């Protein structure tokens, strides 16, 4: 199994990718979605795991939601306050990873923040910084664990749903003077967040 990820500026693209990954035969348990787009939340009866994670996480912001457009495909939906990002809605295996580490301490900052959660899930640390900054700037992150025979298909699904080119995004951020995700930074107001993909200039 390998872990890959796609960062999306628009939640609708991220949820579409989740649906297509599911349709491609990738198990729900191997798909995760984290978003700082609060418009993605819809009320639902909280699951036990989501409640446990929220209660254990530092700054937990509550549970009892589903992710619009993808919530039925993801288990263990919870709303958490992530240091440096602010409130996020998370579902799937990445949330379960956090729950398995001191009842959400990874998301709460006790054992490495959001970077630690992504790296422990199998993503390179350098990419985890860009993904985390993307969340901070209003984006959505889909992570998926896939067997080798579905790796290319999963990558294509993420790309076809307009996932951000991670190298180009890194170049844009570094062009602004960014050097890495800082979980001690204050969350950004919506007007400070990254513009949508169509308006981000290409890296030079």
Secondary structure, DSSP 8 states (H G I E B T S, - for coil): -EEEEEEESSHHHHHHHHHHHHHTT--GGGEEEEE--GGGEEE----HHHHHHHHHSTT--EE-EEETTTGGG-SS-EEEEETTTEEEEEEEHHHHHHHHTTTTHHHHTTTSHHHHHHHHTT--HHHHHHHHHHHHTT-EEEEEEE-GGGHHHHHHHHHHTT---HHHHHHHHHHTT--S--TTS----GGGS---GGGS----
